[in-house]
Amino acid sequence: MPQTDDRRNILLILTDQHRFDTLGCYGNPTCKTPNLDGLAARGVRFDYGYCGVVPCSPSRAALFTGLYGHKNNVPTNGGRLNPNVPTLASELSAAGYSLGYAGKWHVDNPKNPTDHGFLGKDFPGYGFPITGAVVKNWPGGKKVSTVSKLYAAYLEEHGYPQPEALENHFGSTMGRLQRQIYGLQSGTMEHHFEHIVTEETVNLLRTMKEKRNADGSPFFMWANFWGPHSPCFVPEPYYSMYDPESIPEDPAWRETWERKPYVQQLTERYWGLSSNGWEGMREVVARYWGYVTMIDDMIGIMLKELEKLGLADDTVVAFSADHGDAMGAHKLFEKGPFPYEESHRLPFIVAHPDCTAPGSATDAGVLLQDLFPTFLELAGRTPPEVPDSRSILQLALGNSAAKGRDELYSQFTSHTFPHEHRVLRTRTHKFVFNVADIGELYDLEQDPHELTNLFGLPETRELQQSLLKRMMAVARELDDPILKLLERAQYIY
């Protein structure tokens, strides 16, 4: 007879490069996300959720360790995780939790999920299951696809043919980029590589349910989708689900680059998408929204399995993304050396069975890495006393007296181009320290789309100095190496 253990199971669902405003519960009237909207109706929607580090690996490593990139040693993609810091795997395992993992990893080197004690299959690094897909009429000739061994095994096991073609495709052909942006993938949702995440999650939930029945141990299941990160390879009906002509122009498409860091213009040129105008960009957005809805349908399968297994009332479900996607805002794409809301703000939902205010929303400031101490608290472990992350359990329970962060601090070192910067976002303003270019200052109340840079203007000097000092205080508390440059900047600014 298993010992009684009333600690909650944890299911964490993470997407990649997912704009918060693609969800119906965040106000999108067109893009369909009924399963995530339903999850929000059961729990708390966080309207002020952000990633503390950009891009993918740094954000995921911060979630995995509760630490910023300069402490966990993953400030950029391809970093090597500091082996001496606690992780969700080490701490939850020590607390007696079973560990399961499905899909993308990218936390990053040198270990894979199974090396950390997770049950599941390893997709090392970025691990994108399909590369160089067959594309008809691609400039320079046809590209031949390769799929990962695990995806190939999945297709063979289910009797599915390898994706035959990506038709109606679109790609950027600027310079050397030659990047596929979207394409119609043959097959169905079940044939798609993202379904590996769904199927593996369902199988592991069943396995961990059996283990809990046998020995009482709760579980931590981490499901990771590669999407809606581009390239947006999606099958029907998702590919044609949204009419591009119905998608309104992003308000930040009006970007002029006046008094903006030059690197942002370089990034625009790198992607080469703005030359097609909004008429071209909305074609990309339509496929992206289709990808979002497909993933929502897959999340629905996971949530139904929880109910089928009788686990829904015993499991805390958290959903978020590693970061957002510009997706046309400021004529930009994906993420990179720019601090705009579309790439830093997250969809962020936590559904706790004991939530006293289901369906509520909070404007308490939270960071993705705050899930680290939250999960440890759920497991009965004492989180490390560090300023990098703080538990949001009381917020997730619907406690109206609980407080979040008044200031959000974010790091960026490199992605498309090396361009180190720090971001301090308050309730009303955003201040950006760019190491090698003009700084940025936005009044988020008067200019929510961040089109007018107020940095360096005589009338904002006092505000700018105040925000710089507040940024310095946070950097000092975090022992961020950027502090030395900030101290010098105060005499220049």
C-alpha positions in Angstrom: 0.0 0.0 0.0 1.7 3.3 -1.0 2.3 6.0 1.6 -0.1 8.9 1.5 1.5 11.9 -0.3 -0.8 14.8 -0.9 1.7 17.0 -2.8 0.5 18.1 -6.2 1.8 16.8 -9.5 3.1 19.4 -11.9 2.6 19.6 -15.6 4.6 22.4 -17.3 3.8 23.1 -20.9 6.2 25.4 -22.7 6.0 26.7 -26.2 8.8 28.5 -28.2 8.6 32.0 -29.5 4.9 32.5 -28.7 3.3 36.0 -28.7 1.1 36.5 -25.7 -1.6 38.2 -27.8 -2.3 35.2 -30.0 -4.5 33.7 -27.2 -8.2 34.4 -26.9 -7.9 34.9 -23.2 -5.4 37.7 -23.9 -7.9 39.4 -26.1 -7.3 38.0 -29.6 -10.7 37.9 -31.3 -9.7 35.7 -34.2 -6.9 33.2 -33.3 -8.6 30.1 -31.8 -7.1 28.8 -28.5 -10.0 27.2 -26.7 -7.9 24.8 -24.6 -5.6 27.4 -23.2 -8.5 29.8 -22.7 -10.2 27.0 -20.7 -7.0 26.5 -18.7 -7.1 30.2 -17.8 -10.7 29.8 -16.8 -9.6 27.2 -14.2 -6.7 29.2 -12.9 -4.9 32.6 -13.0 -3.8 34.5 -16.1 -0.7 36.6 -15.6 -0.9 39.8 -17.6 2.5 41.0 -16.6 4.7 38.0 -17.3 8.1 38.3 -18.9 11.2 36.4 -19.7 14.3 37.4 -17.7 16.8 36.4 -20.4 16.5 36.2 -24.2 16.8 34.1 -26.5 15.8 30.4 -26.2 18.5 28.6 -24.2 19.2 31.4 -21.8 15.4 31.7 -21.0 15.1 27.9 -20.6 18.2 27.7 -18.4 16.9 30.5 -16.2 13.6 28.5 -15.8 15.5 25.3 -15.1 17.8 26.9 -12.5 16.0 30.0 -11.3 19.1 32.0 -12.1 20.0 34.7 -14.7 22.4 33.8 -17.5 25.6 35.2 -15.9 25.1 32.8 -13.0 23.9 29.6 -14.7 26.5 30.1 -17.5 24.0 30.1 -20.3 23.8 33.8 -21.4 23.5 32.8 -25.1 22.3 29.8 -27.1 24.9 27.0 -27.0 26.1 27.8 -23.5 27.2 25.1 -21.1 25.0 24.9 -18.0 26.9 25.4 -14.7 27.0 21.9 -13.2 27.2 23.3 -9.7 23.8 25.1 -9.5 20.5 23.4 -8.4 18.0 22.6 -11.2 14.4 21.6 -11.3 15.6 18.1 -12.0 18.0 17.8 -9.1 15.7 19.5 -6.6 12.4 17.8 -7.5 14.1 14.5 -7.8 15.5 14.9 -4.3 12.0 15.8 -3.1 10.8 12.4 -4.4 9.1 13.5 -7.6 9.2 11.3 -10.7 10.5 13.3 -13.7 9.2 13.2 -17.3 10.2 15.2 -20.4 9.0 15.5 -23.9 10.1 17.5 -27.0 12.5 20.3 -27.4 15.4 20.6 -24.9 17.8 23.5 -25.6 18.6 24.2 -22.0 21.6 23.8 -23.1 24.8 21.8 -23.3 26.4 19.4 -22.3 23.6 17.3 -20.7 20.4 16.1 -22.2 17.1 15.4 -20.4 17.8 11.8 -19.6 21.2 12.8 -18.2 19.3 14.9 -15.6 17.1 11.9 -14.7 14.1 12.6 -16.9 12.1 9.8 -18.4 11.6 10.4 -22.1 13.5 10.8 -25.4 16.4 13.2 -26.0 16.3 15.8 -28.7 19.8 17.3 -28.1 20.2 21.1 -28.4 17.6 22.8 -30.5 16.7 19.4 -31.8 14.4 20.6 -34.6 13.0 17.3 -36.0 12.8 18.3 -39.7 15.5 20.3 -41.5 16.0 21.3 -45.2 12.5 20.1 -46.0 11.6 19.3 -49.6 10.4 22.6 -51.1 9.1 22.9 -54.6 10.6 25.7 -56.8 13.0 26.9 -54.1 15.6 29.4 -55.5 18.7 27.5 -56.5 16.9 24.1 -56.8 15.0 21.7 -54.7 16.0 21.2 -51.0 16.1 17.7 -49.8 14.6 17.0 -46.3 16.2 15.2 -43.4 14.4 14.2 -40.3 15.7 13.3 -36.9 16.0 9.6 -36.1 13.3 9.9 -33.4 10.9 11.6 -35.9 11.7 9.0 -38.5 11.0 6.2 -35.9 7.7 7.9 -35.0 6.6 8.1 -38.6 7.5 4.4 -39.2 5.8 3.3 -36.0 2.5 4.9 -37.1 2.8 3.9 -40.8 3.1 7.6 -41.9 5.2 8.5 -44.9 8.0 11.0 -44.5 6.6 14.5 -45.3 6.6 14.6 -49.1 6.6 18.3 -49.8 6.3 21.8 -48.4 4.1 23.6 -50.9 2.8 27.1 -51.0 5.9 28.0 -49.2 7.5 31.3 -48.5 11.0 32.0 -47.6 13.4 34.9 -47.2 16.0 35.0 -49.9 18.0 38.0 -48.7 21.7 37.5 -48.9 22.9 34.2 -47.5 19.9 33.7 -45.3 17.8 31.5 -47.6 15.5 30.8 -44.7 12.2 29.1 -45.0 9.5 31.1 -43.2 6.4 28.9 -43.6 5.1 26.0 -45.6 2.2 23.6 -46.1 3.3 20.2 -44.6 1.8 17.1 -46.0 -0.2 14.9 -43.7 -2.4 15.6 -40.7 -1.9 16.9 -37.2 -1.1 13.4 -36.0 1.6 13.2 -38.8 3.3 16.4 -37.7 6.5 16.3 -35.7 4.9 18.3 -32.8 2.6 15.4 -32.2 5.6 13.5 -30.8 5.4 15.9 -27.9 1.7 15.2 -27.4 2.1 11.4 -27.7 5.2 11.2 -25.5 3.5 13.4 -22.8 0.4 11.2 -22.8 2.5 8.0 -22.5 4.6 9.5 -19.7 1.5 10.7 -17.8 0.2 7.1 -17.9 3.5 5.8 -16.7 3.8 8.2 -13.8 0.2 7.7 -12.9 1.0 4.0 -12.5 4.1 4.8 -10.4 2.1 7.1 -8.1 -0.5 4.4 -7.6 2.3 2.0 -6.7 4.5 4.1 -4.4 2.6 7.5 -3.9 5.3 9.6 -5.6 4.1 12.8 -7.3 5.5 13.7 -10.7 6.9 16.7 -12.7 6.1 16.4 -16.4 7.7 19.0 -18.7 6.2 19.1 -22.3 8.0 21.3 -24.8 6.8 22.3 -28.2 9.2 23.6 -30.9 6.5 25.9 -32.2 5.1 28.3 -33.0 8.7 29.2 -33.7 9.4 29.6 -37.4 9.6 28.0 -39.8 5.8 27.6 -39.6 5.4 24.1 -41.2 1.8 23.2 -40.6 -0.7 20.8 -42.3 -4.3 21.5 -43.2 -6.7 22.6 -41.8 -4.4 24.9 -39.9 -2.4 26.2 -42.9 -5.5 27.8 -44.4 -7.4 28.4 -41.2 -6.9 32.1 -41.1 -7.5 34.5 -44.0 -4.4 36.8 -44.3 -6.7 39.6 -45.5 -8.6 39.5 -42.2 -5.4 40.1 -40.1 -5.1 43.8 -39.2 -1.8 45.6 -39.5 0.3 45.5 -36.4 0.3 49.0 -34.9 4.1 48.8 -34.5 4.5 48.1 -38.3 4.7 51.9 -38.6 8.3 51.9 -37.2 10.5 54.5 -38.8 13.7 53.7 -36.9 14.1 57.4 -35.9 16.5 57.6 -33.0 16.5 53.8 -32.6 19.6 51.5 -32.3 21.0 50.8 -35.7 21.3 47.1 -35.1 17.5 46.9 -35.3 17.6 48.1 -38.9 20.3 45.5 -39.6 18.1 42.8 -38.1 15.2 43.9 -40.4 17.5 43.6 -43.4 18.8 40.2 -42.2 15.2 38.8 -42.3 14.3 40.7 -45.5 10.5 40.4 -44.8 9.4 44.1 -44.6 10.1 44.7 -48.3 6.9 42.8 -49.0 4.9 45.3 -47.0 2.2 44.3 -44.5 0.4 42.4 -47.3 3.4 40.0 -47.3 3.8 39.9 -43.6 0.2 39.0 -42.9 0.7 35.9 -44.9 3.3 34.8 -42.4 1.1 35.8 -39.4 -1.7 33.7 -40.8 0.5 30.6 -40.8 1.8 31.5 -37.4 -1.7 31.7 -36.0 -2.5 28.4 -37.6 0.5 26.9 -35.8 -0.7 28.4 -32.5 -4.2 26.8 -32.9 -2.6 23.4 -33.8 -0.5 23.4 -30.7 -3.6 24.5 -28.7 -5.4 21.4 -30.0 -2.5 19.2 -28.9 -2.5 20.8 -25.5 -6.2 19.9 -25.3 -5.3 16.2 -25.8 -2.9 16.4 -22.9 -5.4 18.1 -20.6 -8.1 15.5 -21.5 -5.7 12.7 -20.7 -5.2 14.3 -17.3 -8.9 14.1 -16.7 -9.2 10.6 -18.1 -6.5 9.4 -15.7 -8.2 11.1 -12.8 -5.2 13.5 -12.3 -6.8 16.8 -13.1 -7.7 17.5 -9.4 -4.2 16.6 -8.2 -2.1 18.4 -10.8 -0.9 22.0 -11.1 -0.8 22.9 -14.8 1.5 25.8 -15.8 1.7 27.1 -19.4 4.1 29.7 -20.8 6.8 30.2 -23.5 10.5 30.9 -23.5 9.9 34.3 -25.2 7.7 36.0 -27.7 8.0 36.8 -31.4 8.0 40.2 -33.1 6.0 38.7 -36.0 5.9 42.0 -37.8 6.0 44.5 -34.9 8.6 47.2 -35.7 9.0 45.4 -39.1 11.0 42.7 -37.2 10.7 39.0 -36.9 11.4 36.4 -34.2 13.6 37.7 -31.4 16.9 39.4 -31.2 18.7 42.6 -30.3 15.5 44.5 -29.5 13.6 44.7 -26.3 10.0 45.2 -27.5 6.9 43.9 -25.6 6.1 41.4 -28.4 9.3 39.5 -27.9 9.7 39.8 -24.1 6.1 39.5 -22.8 4.8 36.0 -22.3 1.5 34.1 -22.3 1.6 32.9 -18.7 -1.1 30.8 -17.1 -1.1 28.7 -13.9 -4.1 26.5 -13.0 -3.9 25.2 -9.4 -6.7 22.9 -8.2 -6.9 24.9 -5.0 -7.1 28.3 -6.7 -9.7 30.5 -4.9 -10.2 32.8 -7.8 -10.5 30.6 -11.0 -10.7 32.7 -14.2 -9.0 35.7 -12.7 -6.2 37.8 -14.0 -3.4 39.5 -12.2 -1.1 42.4 -13.2 1.5 41.3 -10.7 4.9 41.3 -12.3 6.4 37.8 -12.7 9.3 36.3 -14.6 9.4 32.8 -16.3 12.2 31.8 -13.9 9.9 32.5 -11.0 8.4 29.0 -11.7 11.6 27.5 -10.3 11.0 28.4 -6.6 7.3 28.0 -7.1 7.6 24.3 -8.1 10.1 23.8 -5.3 7.6 25.2 -2.8 4.9 22.9 -4.2 7.3 20.0 -3.6 8.0 21.1 0.0 11.6 22.1 -0.7 13.1 25.4 0.4 14.1 27.4 -2.6 17.6 28.9 -2.6 17.7 32.4 -1.3 18.7 34.4 -4.4 17.3 37.6 -5.8 17.0 36.1 -9.3 13.6 34.4 -8.7 10.8 34.3 -6.3 7.8 32.0 -5.7 4.5 33.0 -7.2 2.5 30.2 -5.5 0.3 32.6 -3.6 -0.5 34.5 -6.8 -1.4 31.2 -8.5 -3.7 30.3 -5.6 -5.6 33.5 -6.2 -4.4 35.3 -3.1 -5.3 39.0 -3.8 -2.9 40.2 -1.1 0.1 38.5 -2.8 2.5 40.8 -4.5 4.5 40.5 -7.6 7.5 42.5 -9.0 7.1 46.2 -9.6 10.2 46.1 -11.8 11.2 43.5 -14.4 14.8 43.1 -15.3 15.9 41.4 -18.5 19.2 40.4 -20.1 20.3 40.0 -23.7 23.8 39.2 -25.0 23.6 37.8 -28.5 21.5 36.1 -31.1 21.3 37.4 -34.7 24.1 39.8 -33.8 26.1 40.3 -30.6 24.5 43.3 -29.0 24.4 43.2 -25.2 21.7 45.1 -23.5 19.7 45.2 -20.2 16.0 46.1 -19.9 14.2 47.6 -16.9 10.5 47.6 -17.2 8.4 49.5 -14.7 4.6 49.9 -14.6 4.8 52.9 -16.8 8.2 53.0 -18.6 10.8 50.9 -20.2 14.5 51.8 -20.0 17.1 50.0 -22.1 20.9 50.2 -21.7 22.5 49.2 -25.0 26.2 48.7 -24.6 27.2 49.7 -28.1 24.4 52.0 -29.3 21.9 54.6 -28.3 19.8 53.8 -25.3 16.0 53.5 -25.3 13.3 55.0 -23.1 9.6 54.4 -23.8 6.5 55.8 -22.1 4.4 52.7 -22.1 1.2 54.6 -21.1 1.4 57.2 -23.8 3.2 55.1 -26.4 2.3 51.4 -25.8 3.7 50.3 -29.1 7.2 51.8 -28.3 7.5 53.9 -31.5 9.0 57.0 -29.9 12.4 56.8 -28.2 12.6 59.4 -25.5 16.2 58.6 -24.6 18.6 61.5 -24.6 16.0 64.3 -24.7 16.4 67.2 -22.4 12.8 66.9 -21.1 13.3 63.3 -20.0 16.8 63.6 -18.5 15.6 63.4 -14.9 13.5 60.4 -15.6 16.3 58.7 -17.5 18.7 59.2 -14.7 16.2 57.9 -12.2 15.6 54.7 -14.2 19.4 54.2 -14.8 20.0 54.3 -11.1 17.2 51.8 -10.5 18.7 49.5 -13.1 22.1 49.9 -11.4 20.5 48.9 -8.1 19.0 45.7 -9.6 22.3 44.9 -11.4 24.2 45.3 -8.1 21.7 43.0 -6.3 22.1 40.4 -9.0 25.9 40.8 -9.2 25.5 41.3 -12.9 28.8 42.1 -14.6 27.1 44.8 -16.6 27.2 47.0 -13.5 30.7 48.4 -14.3 29.4 49.7 -17.6 26.3 51.1 -16.1 28.4 53.0 -13.5 30.4 54.6 -16.3 27.3 55.3 -18.3 25.8 57.4 -15.5 28.5 60.1 -16.2 27.8 60.0 -19.9 24.0 60.0 -19.7 
